[in-house]
Structure formats: structure tokens, C-alpha cells
Amino acid sequence: MALLITDECINCDVCEPACPNLAISMGPEIYEIDPALCTECVGHFDEPQCVSLCPVACIPIDPQHQESREQLQAKFERLTGKSPV
């Protein structure tokens, strides 16, 4: 599952630099998450960094991009070229 930034985003700028996959960027009005790059931090951290840092809790799971933990791990491996340790 990719994550999604809702319109409750206050553009506080904490999520973008925290994303290890560079999946977060500024959209026309608020930050956006590219579902092709989002692994929910699987492979990097135990929890999504953007979610843990967001002061307004506006980053839920994107219902349009549901993936299992195994699919997220495979995406991480494709994006980074790293295999699980």
C-alpha cells in the first residue's frame, strides 16, 4: 500500500526530506506521494517516517494502491537494487 497525503496537509515540510525513496514532492497545493516510489518505508525503517513525523496526521493508506508487505519489500528491492539482509 502506498500512502496518501490528504488536503489537511499544512505544508510543514517535514515529510519530504524524511522519505528515503524520494516519493514525496510538492504538488500544486500540498505535498503528494508517488505510489510507484512509496514502500511505506519497508526496507528502510520499521514505520513510515512521514506518518511518524506528520504533526496533523494527514497521511493515511491510499485505498487506490493497496500492496502487501511482500509487494512493498519487492518494490524496495527494485528501487534500490538491494536484497533483504
N, C-alpha and C positions, 0 to 999 in steps of 0.2 A: 504494500500500500504506500502510495506517496502521500505526502502531507499537503495541506492546502491552507493558505493564509486568507482569512475572511476579511470582510470590509470593516471589521472592528480594529484592524491594524492602525496603530498611531504613528507609523514610520519612525520608530525609535532608533532604528539602525543597529540593533543588537543581533538580529538573526543572520543577516547576510555574511558578516565575517566569521561567524561561528560554523557555517556549513562546510564540512570537509569535502563535499562533492561539487561545490560551486553551483548548487542547484537554485539558489535564491538570488534574485535580482530585482531591481526596482522596475515596477510596471508603470503604466500611465498614471496611476494614482496611489497605489500601495505596492508593497513588495509582493512578488509572485514566486512560486516554486515550480520548477520544471520537473514534471513527473518522470521524464526519461532519465533524469540525473539523481532524483531523490531515492535514497535507500533507507530512509528513516535512521540514518547513521549506523545501520547494520554494517559490520566490518570495521567500523571506526570506534564507536562508543556503545555503551550499554543502553543509552536512551537518546532520543533525538535532541540534539543540542539546541535547536531553535525553540522547541517546545519548552525545554527546561529553563531557557533564558527569557522567554517572552513575558513581559510584565502584564499583558492584558489577556493572556490565554486565548489567542485568536488563531491557533494553528491545530485544527483537528485533522483526522484522517480524511483523505479525499475519497468519497464514495465512488467516484468515477475511475479510480485507479487502485483497485484492491489487489494486493500481492501477498503471498505467504512469506514467512521468514526465509524459506529456502529460495524463493524467487528474488527476494531482496539481496540475499547473500550472492546469488549468481550475478545479479546486476552489479554489485560491488566488485566482484571479480572481473567482470567485463570492463568496467570503467577504470579500474586501477591496474589490471594485469596481475593482481596478486591472488594467490591461492590461500585457502584457510590454513592457519598455522596449526 
